[in-house]
Amino acid sequence: MISGGRIVAGGVSDGCVVLDMSECGARIHLLTARTAPEKAVLHLPGGVVRKACCRWQREAVAGYEFCLDAKESGAA
């Protein structure tokens, strides 16, 4: 799967290329030269919007795991 998307963090919205996506996360190519944000909202193909946490980055490619805030997961 190669498709366009957006990564939003800290009030900044940048384009990205979604290289691969699963139930648990996504591998994206950042289109701007910067460090991948630790926490972000990913706007993915098909209108999917997910909160995600960066687990790794190699140059412009980053791996994100879909995550929930404690409040969203039902934790105190």
MDTraj code that builds the backbone (N, CA, C; nanometers):
import mdtraj as md
import numpy as np

residues = "MET ILE SER GLY GLY ARG ILE VAL ALA GLY GLY VAL SER ASP GLY CYS VAL VAL LEU ASP MET SER GLU CYS GLY ALA ARG ILE HIS LEU LEU THR ALA ARG THR ALA PRO GLU LYS ALA VAL LEU HIS LEU PRO GLY GLY VAL VAL ARG LYS ALA CYS CYS ARG TRP GLN ARG GLU ALA VAL ALA GLY TYR GLU PHE CYS LEU ASP ALA LYS GLU SER GLY ALA ALA".split()
xyz = np.array([
    [0.0851, -0.1180, 0.0000],
    [0.0000, 0.0000, 0.0000],
    [0.0888, 0.1230, 0.0000],
    [0.0730, 0.2076, -0.0954],
    [0.1383, 0.3377, -0.0950],
    [0.0297, 0.4379, -0.1243],
    [0.0085, 0.5296, -0.0277],
    [-0.1020, 0.6233, -0.0394],
    [-0.0694, 0.7501, 0.0379],
    [-0.1326, 0.8586, 0.0011],
    [-0.1101, 0.9846, 0.0695],
    [-0.1815, 0.9915, 0.2031],
    [-0.1240, 1.0659, 0.2964],
    [-0.1839, 1.0865, 0.4276],
    [-0.1358, 1.2169, 0.4873],
    [-0.1726, 1.2404, 0.6135],
    [-0.1275, 1.3594, 0.6851],
    [-0.0885, 1.3188, 0.8256],
    [0.0115, 1.3882, 0.8797],
    [0.0525, 1.3690, 1.0176],
    [0.0390, 1.5037, 1.0871],
    [-0.0346, 1.5043, 1.1985],
    [-0.0622, 1.6285, 1.2707],
    [-0.0068, 1.6166, 1.4122],
    [0.0754, 1.7154, 1.4521],
    [0.1325, 1.7180, 1.5870],
    [0.1746, 1.8602, 1.6201],
    [0.1483, 1.9019, 1.7420],
    [0.1917, 2.0343, 1.7860],
    [0.1370, 2.1470, 1.7015],
    [0.0161, 2.1318, 1.6486],
    [-0.0442, 2.2351, 1.5668],
    [0.0091, 2.2428, 1.4256],
    [0.0960, 2.1481, 1.3883],
    [0.1534, 2.1451, 1.2534],
    [0.0985, 2.0234, 1.1788],
    [0.0529, 2.0462, 1.0561],
    [0.0005, 1.9387, 0.9720],
    [0.0900, 1.9254, 0.8499],
    [0.1481, 1.8065, 0.8316],
    [0.2373, 1.7812, 0.7185],
    [0.1870, 1.6622, 0.6381],
    [0.2156, 1.6638, 0.5101],
    [0.1835, 1.5495, 0.4270],
    [0.2799, 1.4354, 0.4549],
    [0.2345, 1.3138, 0.4288],
    [0.3199, 1.1968, 0.4421],
    [0.2730, 1.0927, 0.3410],
    [0.3552, 0.9929, 0.3197],
    [0.3187, 0.8816, 0.2343],
    [0.3054, 0.7594, 0.3237],
    [0.1907, 0.6948, 0.3188],
    [0.1677, 0.5740, 0.3974],
    [0.2230, 0.4569, 0.3170],
    [0.3287, 0.3965, 0.3685],
    [0.3952, 0.2870, 0.2990],
    [0.3309, 0.1526, 0.3299],
    [0.2819, 0.1395, 0.4536],
    [0.2243, 0.0134, 0.4978],
    [0.1370, 0.0427, 0.6190],
    [0.0270, -0.0309, 0.6329],
    [-0.0629, -0.0086, 0.7461],
    [-0.1200, -0.1425, 0.7905],
    [-0.1342, -0.1579, 0.9227],
    [-0.1938, -0.2791, 0.9787],
    [-0.2946, -0.2379, 1.0854],
    [-0.3518, -0.3347, 1.1534],
    [-0.4452, -0.3059, 1.2630],
    [-0.3754, -0.2316, 1.3762],
    [-0.2440, -0.2544, 1.3916],
    [-0.1687, -0.2007, 1.5054],
    [-0.0936, -0.0713, 1.4773],
    [-0.0667, -0.0417, 1.3504],
    [0.0137, 0.0756, 1.3238],
    [0.0360, 0.1014, 1.1765],
    [0.1291, 0.1939, 1.1499],
    [0.1574, 0.2321, 1.0122],
    [0.3045, 0.2698, 0.9977],
    [0.3567, 0.2454, 0.8789],
    [0.4918, 0.2883, 0.8426],
    [0.4736, 0.4008, 0.7432],
    [0.5299, 0.5180, 0.7762],
    [0.5089, 0.6345, 0.6913],
    [0.6414, 0.6971, 0.6483],
    [0.6363, 0.7656, 0.5365],
    [0.7499, 0.8425, 0.4867],
    [0.7152, 0.9889, 0.5064],
    [0.7958, 1.0580, 0.5880],
    [0.7730, 1.2002, 0.6142],
    [0.8173, 1.2818, 0.4938],
    [0.7356, 1.3771, 0.4537],
    [0.7685, 1.4587, 0.3374],
    [0.8462, 1.5847, 0.3737],
    [0.8572, 1.6135, 0.5028],
    [0.9377, 1.7269, 0.5475],
    [1.0551, 1.6732, 0.6285],
    [1.1680, 1.7395, 0.6188],
    [1.2877, 1.6962, 0.6911],
    [1.2756, 1.7381, 0.8376],
    [1.2350, 1.6441, 0.9207],
    [1.2269, 1.6708, 1.0642],
    [1.2206, 1.5389, 1.1391],
    [1.2392, 1.5504, 1.2691],
    [1.2254, 1.4329, 1.3544],
    [1.0774, 1.3999, 1.3660],
    [1.0442, 1.2738, 1.3553],
    [0.9049, 1.2309, 1.3673],
    [0.8531, 1.2660, 1.5062],
    [0.7357, 1.3276, 1.5153],
    [0.6803, 1.3606, 1.6465],
    [0.6554, 1.2336, 1.7281],
    [0.6807, 1.2422, 1.8588],
    [0.6596, 1.1270, 1.9468],
    [0.5138, 1.0828, 1.9465],
    [0.4219, 1.1796, 1.9551],
    [0.2784, 1.1515, 1.9503],
    [0.2170, 1.2364, 1.8408],
    [0.1274, 1.1769, 1.7642],
    [0.0672, 1.2481, 1.6520],
    [-0.0702, 1.1900, 1.6216],
    [-0.1427, 1.2619, 1.5387],
    [-0.2681, 1.2113, 1.4834],
    [-0.2410, 1.1856, 1.3363],
    [-0.2651, 1.0622, 1.2940],
    [-0.2432, 1.0247, 1.1547],
    [-0.3754, 1.0231, 1.0803],
    [-0.3802, 1.0930, 0.9681],
    [-0.4961, 1.0917, 0.8788],
    [-0.4573, 0.9994, 0.7639],
    [-0.5168, 0.8807, 0.7622],
    [-0.4768, 0.7731, 0.6737],
    [-0.5775, 0.7513, 0.5619],
    [-0.5425, 0.6720, 0.4622],
    [-0.6348, 0.6440, 0.3516],
    [-0.7690, 0.5904, 0.4008],
    [-0.8732, 0.6214, 0.3261],
    [-1.0071, 0.5733, 0.3607],
    [-1.0738, 0.6525, 0.4708],
    [-1.0203, 0.7698, 0.5028],
    [-1.0794, 0.8535, 0.6066],
    [-1.0477, 0.8089, 0.7483],
    [-0.9519, 0.7168, 0.7644],
    [-0.9137, 0.6680, 0.8967],
    [-0.8295, 0.7736, 0.9666],
    [-0.8661, 0.8066, 1.0906],
    [-0.7908, 0.9016, 1.1729],
    [-0.7566, 0.8302, 1.3031],
    [-0.6264, 0.8201, 1.3343],
    [-0.5835, 0.7462, 1.4533],
    [-0.4774, 0.8234, 1.5289],
    [-0.4862, 0.8220, 1.6629],
    [-0.3772, 0.8719, 1.7457],
    [-0.2682, 0.7672, 1.7405],
    [-0.1425, 0.8120, 1.7342],
    [-0.0328, 0.7172, 1.7195],
    [0.0915, 0.7656, 1.7936],
    [0.1754, 0.6694, 1.8315],
    [0.3014, 0.6961, 1.9009],
    [0.4154, 0.6443, 1.8143],
    [0.5170, 0.7270, 1.7945],
    [0.6314, 0.6872, 1.7130],
    [0.7135, 0.5840, 1.7897],
    [0.7426, 0.4723, 1.7260],
    [0.8227, 0.3658, 1.7871],
    [0.9636, 0.3602, 1.7308],
    [0.9837, 0.4094, 1.6084],
    [1.1162, 0.4124, 1.5493],
    [1.1185, 0.5096, 1.4314],
    [1.2392, 0.5548, 1.3960],
    [1.2575, 0.6394, 1.2786],
    [1.3938, 0.6118, 1.2181],
    [1.3971, 0.5938, 1.0871],
    [1.5210, 0.5787, 1.0115],
    [1.5135, 0.6771, 0.8956],
    [1.5921, 0.7826, 0.9081],
    [1.5893, 0.8919, 0.8114],
    [1.4467, 0.9445, 0.7992],
    [1.3865, 0.9411, 0.6804],
    [1.2531, 1.0001, 0.6623],
    [1.1398, 0.8998, 0.6803],
    [1.1720, 0.7752, 0.7183],
    [1.0687, 0.6730, 0.7378],
    [1.0510, 0.6482, 0.8878],
    [0.9251, 0.6456, 0.9315],
    [0.8956, 0.6258, 1.0739],
    [0.7865, 0.5214, 1.0920],
    [0.7972, 0.4473, 1.2010],
    [0.6963, 0.3481, 1.2364],
    [0.6124, 0.3994, 1.3516],
    [0.4820, 0.3998, 1.3334],
    [0.3890, 0.4463, 1.4367],
    [0.2990, 0.3331, 1.4823],
    [0.2814, 0.3245, 1.6136],
    [0.1870, 0.2306, 1.6727],
    [0.0622, 0.3086, 1.7100],
    [-0.0530, 0.2572, 1.6718],
    [-0.1776, 0.3231, 1.7096],
    [-0.1919, 0.3103, 1.8605],
    [-0.2271, 0.4206, 1.9265],
    [-0.2350, 0.4196, 2.0724],
    [-0.3575, 0.4958, 2.1189],
    [-0.3936, 0.4694, 2.2422],
    [-0.5067, 0.5389, 2.3063],
    [-0.4536, 0.6119, 2.4280],
    [-0.5103, 0.7260, 2.4559],
    [-0.4820, 0.7953, 2.5812],
    [-0.5434, 0.7134, 2.6943],
    [-0.4958, 0.7304, 2.8167],
    [-0.5500, 0.6587, 2.9309],
    [-0.7011, 0.6819, 2.9415],
    [-0.7454, 0.8053, 2.9155],
    [-0.8870, 0.8399, 2.9238],
    [-0.9681, 0.7599, 2.8205],
    [-0.9166, 0.7452, 2.6999],
    [-0.9874, 0.6745, 2.5932],
    [-0.9908, 0.5237, 2.6168],
    [-0.8884, 0.4687, 2.6824],
    [-0.8832, 0.3248, 2.7024],
    [-0.9663, 0.2793, 2.8208],
    [-1.0236, 0.3752, 2.8947],
    [-1.1043, 0.3414, 3.0101],
    [-1.0268, 0.3380, 3.1394],
    [-0.8960, 0.3631, 3.1332],
    [-0.8141, 0.3673, 3.2542],
    [-0.8412, 0.4974, 3.3292],
    [-0.8088, 0.4986, 3.4555],
    [-0.8315, 0.6177, 3.5381],
    [-0.7489, 0.7288, 3.4891],
])
top = md.Topology()
chain = top.add_chain()
for i, resn in enumerate(residues, 1):
    res = top.add_residue(resn, chain, resSeq=i)
    for name in ("N", "CA", "C"):
        top.add_atom(name, md.element.get_by_symbol(name[0]), res)
traj = md.Trajectory(xyz[None], top)
